[in-house]
């Protein structure tokens, strides 16, 4: 009924389900499905190698901020995450990055600019960067309240990413926002339109070029349009 095309191990950190993933990925591949991870990217290099060998096709990896913020709030070394993103891309995995932008934690313009620069330098301008809005929960809601991320902050962050030469920068957790959509990196016309998790419009040519200016658009997979747009 949902016309699913693949698997996605997500919501809880999928590396905690490593053995399950290693079992399920070859079965999914055998049936023609793809396999994805939505992850903090903090697995060991050998674990990542095993996932790729068993059929991992794509990863959405959290870049939670710069080294100081990640160390303070997560007790982790963000360079491990960068290493794994680079390693995965080199092994042919489709990589996208997400930064949950939190006021007072990782929303400084210079920090966002450095993240954008590093994406371009180490992964390439074509790697998508999702800048998502934070909403108070758990300790940030009760013990040390932090307000939701202003949409203007996400829009500014997107401007920073685009100014650094990234081609696909998105605003997330704001349903209906223009920059949920995939825009042509050349003429900025909207090419894939979304509302939340639903694709509502798809305007690329059959060979995945912009119909307005002819720019090639780097993406994989085929559209799954909502009934309303078919």
C-alpha positions in Angstrom: 0.0 0.0 0.0 2.9 2.4 0.7 4.9 1.4 -2.4 8.1 1.1 -0.4 11.3 0.9 -2.4 13.8 0.1 0.4 14.7 -0.3 4.1 15.6 2.5 6.5 17.0 1.7 9.9 16.4 4.8 11.9 15.0 6.7 15.0 16.9 4.7 17.5 20.6 4.8 16.6 20.8 2.0 13.9 24.3 1.0 14.8 22.7 -0.6 17.9 21.0 -2.9 15.4 24.2 -3.8 13.6 23.7 -7.5 13.5 20.1 -7.1 12.4 21.2 -4.8 9.6 23.8 -7.3 8.5 21.1 -10.0 8.3 18.4 -7.9 6.7 20.4 -6.0 4.1 21.3 -8.9 1.8 17.6 -10.2 2.0 16.4 -6.7 1.0 18.9 -6.5 -1.9 17.8 -9.9 -3.1 14.3 -8.6 -3.5 15.4 -5.4 -5.3 15.2 -3.0 -2.3 17.8 -0.5 -1.3 19.1 -0.1 2.3 19.6 3.1 4.2 20.8 4.3 7.6 19.8 7.4 9.5 22.6 7.6 11.9 24.9 9.7 14.2 27.8 8.3 12.2 29.7 7.2 15.3 30.4 3.5 14.3 33.9 2.0 14.0 35.5 1.9 10.6 35.3 -1.9 10.5 31.6 -1.8 11.4 31.0 0.6 8.5 33.0 -1.7 6.2 30.7 -4.6 7.2 27.5 -2.5 6.5 28.7 -1.6 3.1 29.8 -5.1 2.3 26.3 -6.4 3.3 24.4 -3.9 1.1 24.2 -0.4 2.7 23.3 2.0 -0.1 22.8 5.4 1.6 23.3 7.2 4.9 21.9 10.3 6.4 24.5 11.3 8.9 24.2 13.8 11.8 26.8 16.5 12.0 25.7 17.9 15.3 28.0 20.8 15.4 31.7 21.7 15.7 34.1 19.8 18.0 33.5 21.8 21.2 29.7 21.5 21.1 29.7 17.8 20.2 32.2 17.1 22.9 30.3 19.0 25.5 26.8 17.9 24.8 27.4 14.4 23.3 30.8 13.4 24.9 31.9 12.4 21.4 34.6 13.3 18.9 33.0 14.8 15.8 36.0 13.9 13.7 35.0 10.3 13.9 31.7 11.2 12.2 33.5 13.1 9.5 35.9 10.2 9.0 33.0 7.8 8.5 31.1 10.2 6.1 34.2 10.4 3.9 34.8 6.6 4.1 31.3 5.8 3.2 31.3 8.2 0.2 34.5 6.7 -1.0 33.0 3.3 -0.9 30.1 4.3 -3.1 27.5 5.0 -0.4 25.1 7.9 -1.1 25.8 10.4 1.8 23.6 13.2 3.1 24.3 15.3 6.2 21.9 16.8 8.7 22.6 19.4 11.3 19.9 20.1 14.0 20.3 23.8 14.5 19.8 24.6 18.2 19.9 28.2 19.5 22.9 28.9 21.7 24.4 25.5 21.0 25.4 25.3 17.3 23.7 28.2 15.6 26.7 30.6 15.4 27.2 31.8 11.8 30.9 31.2 11.8 30.5 27.7 13.0 27.9 26.9 10.4 30.2 28.4 7.8 33.1 26.2 8.9 30.8 23.1 8.6 29.7 24.1 5.1 33.4 24.6 4.1 34.3 21.2 5.4 31.4 19.5 3.6 32.6 21.0 0.3 36.3 20.3 1.0 36.0 16.7 2.3 32.8 15.4 0.7 32.0 17.7 -2.3 29.6 20.4 -3.2 27.0 17.9 -4.4 26.5 16.3 -0.9 23.1 17.5 0.5 23.1 19.3 3.8 19.8 19.4 5.8 19.4 22.2 8.4 16.6 21.2 10.6 14.7 23.1 13.2 14.9 22.1 16.9 11.9 21.9 19.2 12.2 21.7 23.0 12.1 18.2 24.5 13.4 16.3 27.5 16.0 18.3 29.5 15.9 21.2 27.1 12.2 21.6 27.8 12.2 21.3 31.5 15.6 21.7 33.2 17.2 24.3 30.9 14.6 25.6 28.4 15.9 26.5 25.0 13.3 28.0 22.6 12.6 26.5 19.2 14.9 27.4 16.3 13.6 30.5 14.5 12.8 29.8 10.8 14.9 32.9 10.0 18.0 31.1 11.6 17.5 28.1 9.4 17.1 30.3 6.3 20.3 32.2 7.2 22.1 28.9 7.7 21.0 27.8 4.2 22.2 31.1 2.8 25.6 30.3 4.4 25.8 26.9 2.9 24.9 28.1 -0.5 27.4 31.0 -0.3 30.1 28.4 0.4 29.3 26.7 -2.8 27.1 23.8 -1.7 24.5 22.9 -4.3 21.8 21.2 -2.3 21.0 22.8 1.1 17.6 22.2 2.7 15.5 23.7 5.5 13.9 20.9 7.5 11.3 20.4 10.2 9.3 23.3 8.7 6.6 21.6 6.6 5.6 23.6 3.6 8.8 25.7 3.5 10.1 26.4 0.0 13.5 25.0 0.9 12.2 21.6 1.7 12.2 21.3 -2.1 15.1 20.4 -4.3 16.0 23.4 -6.4 18.2 23.5 -9.5 21.7 24.4 -8.4 22.1 26.6 -11.5 18.8 28.5 -11.9 17.2 27.7 -8.5 13.8 26.7 -10.0 12.0 24.2 -7.8 12.4 20.7 -9.3 11.2 18.3 -6.6 8.5 19.6 -4.3 7.8 18.1 -0.9 5.5 18.5 2.1 7.1 16.7 5.0 7.8 13.2 3.8 5.6 13.4 0.7 6.8 14.3 -2.8 4.1 16.5 -4.2 5.8 17.6 -7.5 8.5 16.2 -9.7 9.7 18.3 -12.8 13.1 16.8 -13.8 13.5 15.4 -17.3 13.7 11.7 -17.8 17.5 11.9 -17.8 17.5 14.0 -14.6 18.2 17.4 -15.9 16.5 20.7 -15.1 13.8 21.4 -17.7 14.3 25.2 -17.4 18.1 25.5 -17.9 19.4 22.0 -18.7 21.5 21.6 -15.6 22.3 18.0 -14.6 20.9 17.2 -11.1 22.7 14.6 -9.1 20.3 12.2 -7.5 19.5 8.5 -7.3 16.2 6.6 -7.3 12.8 7.4 -9.0 10.0 9.6 -7.7 7.1 8.3 -5.6 4.5 11.0 -6.1 1.5 11.4 -3.9 -1.8 10.5 -5.4 -2.7 14.2 -5.6 0.2 14.9 -7.9 -0.2 12.0 -10.3 
